[in-house]
Amino acid sequence: MIKRTLISFVGFSLIALGLIFILLPGPAVIFIPLGLAILSTEYHWAKTWLRKSQRIMRTNAQKLDLWWLRFKSRNR
């Protein structure tokens, strides 16, 4: 019971900090997935959201890589 409460507190705190960092300058991209990863050890819904966020970040990173390669090749 104490372990689950502690995991919930830490996980939700990191997600809340990440949401604050969306509005203020800060590493929201680090805190939100970290909070979800901690929560996913106890909650199935957190594991689902963690996988969705990983998929979205991977897709966007691939798009950014392709854009950067095209940008570099045009500016040579």
Beta strands, then each sheet from edge to edge (+ up, - down):
end
